[in-house]
Amino acid sequence: MPHISRESGRFSCCLFVLGLLACQGESATQPQTANAQAASAAAKPGTPVQNLINAYIQLQGKLAKDDAAGAKGAFASVQSASKVSALAIDPALKKRIESAAGQGAAASDIAGARRAFAALSDAFLALFKSSENPLQDPLTVASCPMALDNKGAKWLQLGEKIQNPYFGAEMLTCGSVDGSIKPGKKL
């Protein structure tokens, strides 16, 4: 058996541990992706409208991951955030958001949730035509021409890497970036 010195043994152990961390996927020492960093920043509580947008962004992420149960909860979060009395948005728009979020929370399957998400996304896009992005991160406007039986649909997300909420893992990167809503700007 070859002799291994204490120092070379420590070095080998360190290399083994580093290799193990690399094999476990994203570790605490690796940088997060832009989408993960932005989602983390968006999850912090803020003003009522920021909380509403953050709930929407969480929902978009759940649908992109095919998480039906998580989406149901996220729709409920959007609905709760839309009912806050201090939320200063157009009453008709607020009603559209509440209605779409309610339909999504009541959906019996992920297909129904995705249809409700399309109506919710349309309401959020209308919101940003009249209101500025209150987040510190830009919002990406994305679309998929194949969504909703090839009718096409848009959505908002953080980051420019497409995370398609209408197809999830089936076609996660299907779609295109249509624009960006920078902080403090309108659509």
Biotite code that builds the C-alpha atoms (Angstrom):
import biotite.structure as struc

atoms = struc.array([
    struc.Atom([0.000, 0.000, 0.000], chain_id="A", res_id=1, res_name="MET", atom_name="CA", element="C"),
    struc.Atom([1.516, 3.386, -0.962], chain_id="A", res_id=2, res_name="PRO", atom_name="CA", element="C"),
    struc.Atom([2.276, 5.875, 1.773], chain_id="A", res_id=3, res_name="HIS", atom_name="CA", element="C"),
    struc.Atom([0.034, 8.965, 1.804], chain_id="A", res_id=4, res_name="ILE", atom_name="CA", element="C"),
    struc.Atom([1.240, 11.901, 3.792], chain_id="A", res_id=5, res_name="SER", atom_name="CA", element="C"),
    struc.Atom([-1.128, 13.839, 6.025], chain_id="A", res_id=6, res_name="ARG", atom_name="CA", element="C"),
    struc.Atom([-0.906, 16.917, 3.760], chain_id="A", res_id=7, res_name="GLU", atom_name="CA", element="C"),
    struc.Atom([-1.602, 15.067, 0.503], chain_id="A", res_id=8, res_name="SER", atom_name="CA", element="C"),
    struc.Atom([-4.460, 13.261, 2.239], chain_id="A", res_id=9, res_name="GLY", atom_name="CA", element="C"),
    struc.Atom([-6.072, 16.608, 3.170], chain_id="A", res_id=10, res_name="ARG", atom_name="CA", element="C"),
    struc.Atom([-5.627, 17.848, -0.389], chain_id="A", res_id=11, res_name="PHE", atom_name="CA", element="C"),
    struc.Atom([-7.299, 14.715, -1.781], chain_id="A", res_id=12, res_name="SER", atom_name="CA", element="C"),
    struc.Atom([-10.120, 15.086, 0.717], chain_id="A", res_id=13, res_name="CYS", atom_name="CA", element="C"),
    struc.Atom([-10.675, 18.714, -0.303], chain_id="A", res_id=14, res_name="CYS", atom_name="CA", element="C"),
    struc.Atom([-10.774, 17.753, -3.983], chain_id="A", res_id=15, res_name="LEU", atom_name="CA", element="C"),
    struc.Atom([-13.275, 15.019, -3.184], chain_id="A", res_id=16, res_name="PHE", atom_name="CA", element="C"),
    struc.Atom([-15.540, 17.424, -1.266], chain_id="A", res_id=17, res_name="VAL", atom_name="CA", element="C"),
    struc.Atom([-15.362, 20.033, -4.047], chain_id="A", res_id=18, res_name="LEU", atom_name="CA", element="C"),
    struc.Atom([-16.211, 17.376, -6.620], chain_id="A", res_id=19, res_name="GLY", atom_name="CA", element="C"),
    struc.Atom([-19.111, 16.193, -4.491], chain_id="A", res_id=20, res_name="LEU", atom_name="CA", element="C"),
    struc.Atom([-20.491, 19.739, -4.242], chain_id="A", res_id=21, res_name="LEU", atom_name="CA", element="C"),
    struc.Atom([-20.219, 20.185, -8.002], chain_id="A", res_id=22, res_name="ALA", atom_name="CA", element="C"),
    struc.Atom([-22.155, 16.955, -8.574], chain_id="A", res_id=23, res_name="CYS", atom_name="CA", element="C"),
    struc.Atom([-24.964, 18.024, -6.253], chain_id="A", res_id=24, res_name="GLN", atom_name="CA", element="C"),
    struc.Atom([-25.977, 20.829, -8.594], chain_id="A", res_id=25, res_name="GLY", atom_name="CA", element="C"),
    struc.Atom([-26.218, 24.450, -7.580], chain_id="A", res_id=26, res_name="GLU", atom_name="CA", element="C"),
    struc.Atom([-24.465, 24.961, -4.259], chain_id="A", res_id=27, res_name="SER", atom_name="CA", element="C"),
    struc.Atom([-24.223, 27.957, -2.007], chain_id="A", res_id=28, res_name="ALA", atom_name="CA", element="C"),
    struc.Atom([-20.832, 28.795, -3.496], chain_id="A", res_id=29, res_name="THR", atom_name="CA", element="C"),
    struc.Atom([-22.079, 28.856, -7.073], chain_id="A", res_id=30, res_name="GLN", atom_name="CA", element="C"),
    struc.Atom([-23.683, 32.024, -8.448], chain_id="A", res_id=31, res_name="PRO", atom_name="CA", element="C"),
    struc.Atom([-27.429, 31.983, -8.933], chain_id="A", res_id=32, res_name="GLN", atom_name="CA", element="C"),
    struc.Atom([-28.939, 32.438, -12.362], chain_id="A", res_id=33, res_name="THR", atom_name="CA", element="C"),
    struc.Atom([-30.345, 35.851, -13.226], chain_id="A", res_id=34, res_name="ALA", atom_name="CA", element="C"),
    struc.Atom([-33.902, 34.471, -12.970], chain_id="A", res_id=35, res_name="ASN", atom_name="CA", element="C"),
    struc.Atom([-33.228, 32.978, -9.519], chain_id="A", res_id=36, res_name="ALA", atom_name="CA", element="C"),
    struc.Atom([-31.627, 36.185, -8.260], chain_id="A", res_id=37, res_name="GLN", atom_name="CA", element="C"),
    struc.Atom([-34.491, 38.287, -9.560], chain_id="A", res_id=38, res_name="ALA", atom_name="CA", element="C"),
    struc.Atom([-37.121, 35.933, -8.132], chain_id="A", res_id=39, res_name="ALA", atom_name="CA", element="C"),
    struc.Atom([-35.390, 36.029, -4.770], chain_id="A", res_id=40, res_name="SER", atom_name="CA", element="C"),
    struc.Atom([-35.328, 39.834, -4.823], chain_id="A", res_id=41, res_name="ALA", atom_name="CA", element="C"),
    struc.Atom([-38.975, 40.002, -5.914], chain_id="A", res_id=42, res_name="ALA", atom_name="CA", element="C"),
    struc.Atom([-40.118, 37.754, -3.057], chain_id="A", res_id=43, res_name="ALA", atom_name="CA", element="C"),
    struc.Atom([-39.396, 40.398, -0.399], chain_id="A", res_id=44, res_name="LYS", atom_name="CA", element="C"),
    struc.Atom([-42.533, 42.098, 0.973], chain_id="A", res_id=45, res_name="PRO", atom_name="CA", element="C"),
    struc.Atom([-43.173, 45.606, -0.238], chain_id="A", res_id=46, res_name="GLY", atom_name="CA", element="C"),
    struc.Atom([-46.013, 47.902, -1.198], chain_id="A", res_id=47, res_name="THR", atom_name="CA", element="C"),
    struc.Atom([-49.433, 46.399, -1.999], chain_id="A", res_id=48, res_name="PRO", atom_name="CA", element="C"),
    struc.Atom([-48.820, 46.620, -5.756], chain_id="A", res_id=49, res_name="VAL", atom_name="CA", element="C"),
    struc.Atom([-45.331, 45.094, -5.384], chain_id="A", res_id=50, res_name="GLN", atom_name="CA", element="C"),
    struc.Atom([-46.852, 42.243, -3.370], chain_id="A", res_id=51, res_name="ASN", atom_name="CA", element="C"),
    struc.Atom([-49.458, 41.686, -6.088], chain_id="A", res_id=52, res_name="LEU", atom_name="CA", element="C"),
    struc.Atom([-46.790, 41.533, -8.797], chain_id="A", res_id=53, res_name="ILE", atom_name="CA", element="C"),
    struc.Atom([-44.595, 39.255, -6.677], chain_id="A", res_id=54, res_name="ASN", atom_name="CA", element="C"),
    struc.Atom([-47.528, 36.858, -6.207], chain_id="A", res_id=55, res_name="ALA", atom_name="CA", element="C"),
    struc.Atom([-48.036, 36.826, -9.993], chain_id="A", res_id=56, res_name="TYR", atom_name="CA", element="C"),
    struc.Atom([-44.330, 36.115, -10.583], chain_id="A", res_id=57, res_name="ILE", atom_name="CA", element="C"),
    struc.Atom([-44.464, 33.227, -8.095], chain_id="A", res_id=58, res_name="GLN", atom_name="CA", element="C"),
    struc.Atom([-47.502, 31.859, -9.951], chain_id="A", res_id=59, res_name="LEU", atom_name="CA", element="C"),
    struc.Atom([-45.735, 32.095, -13.305], chain_id="A", res_id=60, res_name="GLN", atom_name="CA", element="C"),
    struc.Atom([-42.845, 30.090, -11.859], chain_id="A", res_id=61, res_name="GLY", atom_name="CA", element="C"),
    struc.Atom([-45.151, 27.394, -10.438], chain_id="A", res_id=62, res_name="LYS", atom_name="CA", element="C"),
    struc.Atom([-46.866, 26.912, -13.796], chain_id="A", res_id=63, res_name="LEU", atom_name="CA", element="C"),
    struc.Atom([-43.522, 26.789, -15.618], chain_id="A", res_id=64, res_name="ALA", atom_name="CA", element="C"),
    struc.Atom([-42.548, 23.958, -13.245], chain_id="A", res_id=65, res_name="LYS", atom_name="CA", element="C"),
    struc.Atom([-45.852, 22.092, -13.810], chain_id="A", res_id=66, res_name="ASP", atom_name="CA", element="C"),
    struc.Atom([-46.633, 22.506, -10.098], chain_id="A", res_id=67, res_name="ASP", atom_name="CA", element="C"),
    struc.Atom([-50.453, 22.374, -10.089], chain_id="A", res_id=68, res_name="ALA", atom_name="CA", element="C"),
    struc.Atom([-50.784, 22.387, -6.301], chain_id="A", res_id=69, res_name="ALA", atom_name="CA", element="C"),
    struc.Atom([-48.303, 25.252, -5.957], chain_id="A", res_id=70, res_name="GLY", atom_name="CA", element="C"),
    struc.Atom([-50.120, 27.175, -8.706], chain_id="A", res_id=71, res_name="ALA", atom_name="CA", element="C"),
    struc.Atom([-53.418, 26.780, -6.845], chain_id="A", res_id=72, res_name="LYS", atom_name="CA", element="C"),
    struc.Atom([-51.828, 28.334, -3.765], chain_id="A", res_id=73, res_name="GLY", atom_name="CA", element="C"),
    struc.Atom([-50.153, 31.044, -5.831], chain_id="A", res_id=74, res_name="ALA", atom_name="CA", element="C"),
    struc.Atom([-53.484, 31.960, -7.454], chain_id="A", res_id=75, res_name="PHE", atom_name="CA", element="C"),
    struc.Atom([-54.921, 32.310, -3.944], chain_id="A", res_id=76, res_name="ALA", atom_name="CA", element="C"),
    struc.Atom([-51.986, 34.591, -3.049], chain_id="A", res_id=77, res_name="SER", atom_name="CA", element="C"),
    struc.Atom([-52.683, 36.767, -6.107], chain_id="A", res_id=78, res_name="VAL", atom_name="CA", element="C"),
    struc.Atom([-56.344, 36.900, -5.146], chain_id="A", res_id=79, res_name="GLN", atom_name="CA", element="C"),
    struc.Atom([-55.509, 37.899, -1.548], chain_id="A", res_id=80, res_name="SER", atom_name="CA", element="C"),
    struc.Atom([-53.008, 40.532, -2.706], chain_id="A", res_id=81, res_name="ALA", atom_name="CA", element="C"),
    struc.Atom([-55.617, 41.969, -5.102], chain_id="A", res_id=82, res_name="SER", atom_name="CA", element="C"),
    struc.Atom([-58.127, 42.443, -2.276], chain_id="A", res_id=83, res_name="LYS", atom_name="CA", element="C"),
    struc.Atom([-55.884, 44.614, -0.104], chain_id="A", res_id=84, res_name="VAL", atom_name="CA", element="C"),
    struc.Atom([-57.709, 47.903, 0.438], chain_id="A", res_id=85, res_name="SER", atom_name="CA", element="C"),
    struc.Atom([-54.496, 49.931, 0.055], chain_id="A", res_id=86, res_name="ALA", atom_name="CA", element="C"),
    struc.Atom([-53.951, 48.564, -3.477], chain_id="A", res_id=87, res_name="LEU", atom_name="CA", element="C"),
    struc.Atom([-54.237, 51.663, -5.641], chain_id="A", res_id=88, res_name="ALA", atom_name="CA", element="C"),
    struc.Atom([-55.124, 50.393, -9.115], chain_id="A", res_id=89, res_name="ILE", atom_name="CA", element="C"),
    struc.Atom([-58.080, 50.938, -11.426], chain_id="A", res_id=90, res_name="ASP", atom_name="CA", element="C"),
    struc.Atom([-61.174, 49.264, -9.857], chain_id="A", res_id=91, res_name="PRO", atom_name="CA", element="C"),
    struc.Atom([-62.163, 47.560, -13.119], chain_id="A", res_id=92, res_name="ALA", atom_name="CA", element="C"),
    struc.Atom([-58.653, 46.146, -13.500], chain_id="A", res_id=93, res_name="LEU", atom_name="CA", element="C"),
    struc.Atom([-58.647, 45.037, -9.878], chain_id="A", res_id=94, res_name="LYS", atom_name="CA", element="C"),
    struc.Atom([-61.904, 43.169, -10.538], chain_id="A", res_id=95, res_name="LYS", atom_name="CA", element="C"),
    struc.Atom([-60.389, 41.439, -13.615], chain_id="A", res_id=96, res_name="ARG", atom_name="CA", element="C"),
    struc.Atom([-57.379, 40.342, -11.559], chain_id="A", res_id=97, res_name="ILE", atom_name="CA", element="C"),
    struc.Atom([-59.556, 39.049, -8.701], chain_id="A", res_id=98, res_name="GLU", atom_name="CA", element="C"),
    struc.Atom([-61.805, 37.160, -11.119], chain_id="A", res_id=99, res_name="SER", atom_name="CA", element="C"),
    struc.Atom([-58.971, 35.490, -13.056], chain_id="A", res_id=100, res_name="ALA", atom_name="CA", element="C"),
    struc.Atom([-57.138, 34.606, -9.835], chain_id="A", res_id=101, res_name="ALA", atom_name="CA", element="C"),
    struc.Atom([-60.338, 33.121, -8.410], chain_id="A", res_id=102, res_name="GLY", atom_name="CA", element="C"),
    struc.Atom([-60.844, 31.007, -11.536], chain_id="A", res_id=103, res_name="GLN", atom_name="CA", element="C"),
    struc.Atom([-57.261, 29.784, -11.296], chain_id="A", res_id=104, res_name="GLY", atom_name="CA", element="C"),
    struc.Atom([-57.574, 28.922, -7.616], chain_id="A", res_id=105, res_name="ALA", atom_name="CA", element="C"),
    struc.Atom([-60.743, 26.935, -8.403], chain_id="A", res_id=106, res_name="ALA", atom_name="CA", element="C"),
    struc.Atom([-59.305, 25.164, -11.473], chain_id="A", res_id=107, res_name="ALA", atom_name="CA", element="C"),
    struc.Atom([-59.526, 21.391, -11.268], chain_id="A", res_id=108, res_name="SER", atom_name="CA", element="C"),
    struc.Atom([-56.412, 20.756, -13.354], chain_id="A", res_id=109, res_name="ASP", atom_name="CA", element="C"),
    struc.Atom([-53.307, 22.496, -14.645], chain_id="A", res_id=110, res_name="ILE", atom_name="CA", element="C"),
    struc.Atom([-54.887, 23.109, -18.062], chain_id="A", res_id=111, res_name="ALA", atom_name="CA", element="C"),
    struc.Atom([-57.656, 25.124, -16.400], chain_id="A", res_id=112, res_name="GLY", atom_name="CA", element="C"),
    struc.Atom([-55.093, 26.951, -14.304], chain_id="A", res_id=113, res_name="ALA", atom_name="CA", element="C"),
    struc.Atom([-53.171, 27.882, -17.443], chain_id="A", res_id=114, res_name="ARG", atom_name="CA", element="C"),
    struc.Atom([-56.311, 29.259, -19.112], chain_id="A", res_id=115, res_name="ARG", atom_name="CA", element="C"),
    struc.Atom([-56.973, 31.392, -16.024], chain_id="A", res_id=116, res_name="ALA", atom_name="CA", element="C"),
    struc.Atom([-53.326, 32.488, -16.058], chain_id="A", res_id=117, res_name="PHE", atom_name="CA", element="C"),
    struc.Atom([-53.778, 33.812, -19.619], chain_id="A", res_id=118, res_name="ALA", atom_name="CA", element="C"),
    struc.Atom([-56.665, 36.045, -18.470], chain_id="A", res_id=119, res_name="ALA", atom_name="CA", element="C"),
    struc.Atom([-54.636, 37.120, -15.445], chain_id="A", res_id=120, res_name="LEU", atom_name="CA", element="C"),
    struc.Atom([-51.626, 37.928, -17.643], chain_id="A", res_id=121, res_name="SER", atom_name="CA", element="C"),
    struc.Atom([-53.805, 40.064, -19.922], chain_id="A", res_id=122, res_name="ASP", atom_name="CA", element="C"),
    struc.Atom([-54.974, 42.010, -16.862], chain_id="A", res_id=123, res_name="ALA", atom_name="CA", element="C"),
    struc.Atom([-51.379, 42.519, -15.669], chain_id="A", res_id=124, res_name="PHE", atom_name="CA", element="C"),
    struc.Atom([-50.295, 43.697, -19.113], chain_id="A", res_id=125, res_name="LEU", atom_name="CA", element="C"),
    struc.Atom([-53.174, 46.209, -19.031], chain_id="A", res_id=126, res_name="ALA", atom_name="CA", element="C"),
    struc.Atom([-51.990, 47.291, -15.565], chain_id="A", res_id=127, res_name="LEU", atom_name="CA", element="C"),
    struc.Atom([-48.539, 48.135, -16.914], chain_id="A", res_id=128, res_name="PHE", atom_name="CA", element="C"),
    struc.Atom([-49.960, 50.199, -19.762], chain_id="A", res_id=129, res_name="LYS", atom_name="CA", element="C"),
    struc.Atom([-51.235, 52.644, -17.150], chain_id="A", res_id=130, res_name="SER", atom_name="CA", element="C"),
    struc.Atom([-48.877, 52.028, -14.215], chain_id="A", res_id=131, res_name="SER", atom_name="CA", element="C"),
    struc.Atom([-45.134, 51.988, -13.761], chain_id="A", res_id=132, res_name="GLU", atom_name="CA", element="C"),
    struc.Atom([-43.163, 48.895, -12.777], chain_id="A", res_id=133, res_name="ASN", atom_name="CA", element="C"),
    struc.Atom([-42.659, 49.354, -9.012], chain_id="A", res_id=134, res_name="PRO", atom_name="CA", element="C"),
    struc.Atom([-40.081, 46.564, -8.703], chain_id="A", res_id=135, res_name="LEU", atom_name="CA", element="C"),
    struc.Atom([-36.328, 47.097, -8.679], chain_id="A", res_id=136, res_name="GLN", atom_name="CA", element="C"),
    struc.Atom([-35.995, 44.544, -11.490], chain_id="A", res_id=137, res_name="ASP", atom_name="CA", element="C"),
    struc.Atom([-37.220, 44.807, -15.063], chain_id="A", res_id=138, res_name="PRO", atom_name="CA", element="C"),
    struc.Atom([-40.157, 42.625, -16.002], chain_id="A", res_id=139, res_name="LEU", atom_name="CA", element="C"),
    struc.Atom([-39.858, 40.684, -19.233], chain_id="A", res_id=140, res_name="THR", atom_name="CA", element="C"),
    struc.Atom([-42.880, 40.477, -21.535], chain_id="A", res_id=141, res_name="VAL", atom_name="CA", element="C"),
    struc.Atom([-42.808, 37.063, -23.213], chain_id="A", res_id=142, res_name="ALA", atom_name="CA", element="C"),
    struc.Atom([-45.127, 35.234, -25.552], chain_id="A", res_id=143, res_name="SER", atom_name="CA", element="C"),
    struc.Atom([-45.718, 31.780, -26.954], chain_id="A", res_id=144, res_name="CYS", atom_name="CA", element="C"),
    struc.Atom([-47.540, 31.470, -30.296], chain_id="A", res_id=145, res_name="PRO", atom_name="CA", element="C"),
    struc.Atom([-48.538, 27.857, -29.543], chain_id="A", res_id=146, res_name="MET", atom_name="CA", element="C"),
    struc.Atom([-50.229, 28.540, -26.185], chain_id="A", res_id=147, res_name="ALA", atom_name="CA", element="C"),
    struc.Atom([-53.984, 28.136, -25.807], chain_id="A", res_id=148, res_name="LEU", atom_name="CA", element="C"),
    struc.Atom([-54.397, 25.826, -28.805], chain_id="A", res_id=149, res_name="ASP", atom_name="CA", element="C"),
    struc.Atom([-52.220, 27.954, -31.085], chain_id="A", res_id=150, res_name="ASN", atom_name="CA", element="C"),
    struc.Atom([-54.073, 31.189, -30.280], chain_id="A", res_id=151, res_name="LYS", atom_name="CA", element="C"),
    struc.Atom([-50.964, 32.447, -28.531], chain_id="A", res_id=152, res_name="GLY", atom_name="CA", element="C"),
    struc.Atom([-50.588, 34.064, -25.150], chain_id="A", res_id=153, res_name="ALA", atom_name="CA", element="C"),
    struc.Atom([-48.319, 36.479, -23.327], chain_id="A", res_id=154, res_name="LYS", atom_name="CA", element="C"),
    struc.Atom([-47.003, 36.603, -19.793], chain_id="A", res_id=155, res_name="TRP", atom_name="CA", element="C"),
    struc.Atom([-44.642, 38.502, -17.535], chain_id="A", res_id=156, res_name="LEU", atom_name="CA", element="C"),
    struc.Atom([-41.565, 36.998, -15.941], chain_id="A", res_id=157, res_name="GLN", atom_name="CA", element="C"),
    struc.Atom([-38.282, 37.995, -14.357], chain_id="A", res_id=158, res_name="LEU", atom_name="CA", element="C"),
    struc.Atom([-35.203, 37.482, -16.519], chain_id="A", res_id=159, res_name="GLY", atom_name="CA", element="C"),
    struc.Atom([-34.986, 36.960, -20.253], chain_id="A", res_id=160, res_name="GLU", atom_name="CA", element="C"),
    struc.Atom([-34.523, 33.183, -20.242], chain_id="A", res_id=161, res_name="LYS", atom_name="CA", element="C"),
    struc.Atom([-37.948, 31.918, -21.342], chain_id="A", res_id=162, res_name="ILE", atom_name="CA", element="C"),
    struc.Atom([-39.789, 29.949, -18.646], chain_id="A", res_id=163, res_name="GLN", atom_name="CA", element="C"),
    struc.Atom([-43.045, 29.072, -20.410], chain_id="A", res_id=164, res_name="ASN", atom_name="CA", element="C"),
    struc.Atom([-45.955, 28.794, -17.946], chain_id="A", res_id=165, res_name="PRO", atom_name="CA", element="C"),
    struc.Atom([-48.319, 27.457, -20.626], chain_id="A", res_id=166, res_name="TYR", atom_name="CA", element="C"),
    struc.Atom([-46.337, 24.300, -21.425], chain_id="A", res_id=167, res_name="PHE", atom_name="CA", element="C"),
    struc.Atom([-43.969, 23.785, -18.492], chain_id="A", res_id=168, res_name="GLY", atom_name="CA", element="C"),
    struc.Atom([-41.456, 20.980, -18.963], chain_id="A", res_id=169, res_name="ALA", atom_name="CA", element="C"),
    struc.Atom([-43.100, 19.937, -22.243], chain_id="A", res_id=170, res_name="GLU", atom_name="CA", element="C"),
    struc.Atom([-41.765, 23.083, -23.961], chain_id="A", res_id=171, res_name="MET", atom_name="CA", element="C"),
    struc.Atom([-40.207, 25.186, -21.209], chain_id="A", res_id=172, res_name="LEU", atom_name="CA", element="C"),
    struc.Atom([-38.181, 27.439, -23.497], chain_id="A", res_id=173, res_name="THR", atom_name="CA", element="C"),
    struc.Atom([-40.805, 27.823, -26.232], chain_id="A", res_id=174, res_name="CYS", atom_name="CA", element="C"),
    struc.Atom([-41.563, 31.468, -26.781], chain_id="A", res_id=175, res_name="GLY", atom_name="CA", element="C"),
    struc.Atom([-39.893, 34.779, -27.310], chain_id="A", res_id=176, res_name="SER", atom_name="CA", element="C"),
    struc.Atom([-39.127, 37.969, -25.479], chain_id="A", res_id=177, res_name="VAL", atom_name="CA", element="C"),
    struc.Atom([-41.410, 40.748, -26.716], chain_id="A", res_id=178, res_name="ASP", atom_name="CA", element="C"),
    struc.Atom([-40.070, 43.518, -24.527], chain_id="A", res_id=179, res_name="GLY", atom_name="CA", element="C"),
    struc.Atom([-39.137, 44.688, -21.096], chain_id="A", res_id=180, res_name="SER", atom_name="CA", element="C"),
    struc.Atom([-40.728, 46.935, -18.510], chain_id="A", res_id=181, res_name="ILE", atom_name="CA", element="C"),
    struc.Atom([-37.884, 48.665, -16.718], chain_id="A", res_id=182, res_name="LYS", atom_name="CA", element="C"),
    struc.Atom([-38.269, 49.793, -13.101], chain_id="A", res_id=183, res_name="PRO", atom_name="CA", element="C"),
    struc.Atom([-40.255, 53.029, -12.957], chain_id="A", res_id=184, res_name="GLY", atom_name="CA", element="C"),
    struc.Atom([-41.459, 52.662, -16.570], chain_id="A", res_id=185, res_name="LYS", atom_name="CA", element="C"),
    struc.Atom([-44.733, 51.680, -18.233], chain_id="A", res_id=186, res_name="LYS", atom_name="CA", element="C"),
    struc.Atom([-45.364, 49.172, -21.005], chain_id="A", res_id=187, res_name="LEU", atom_name="CA", element="C"),
])
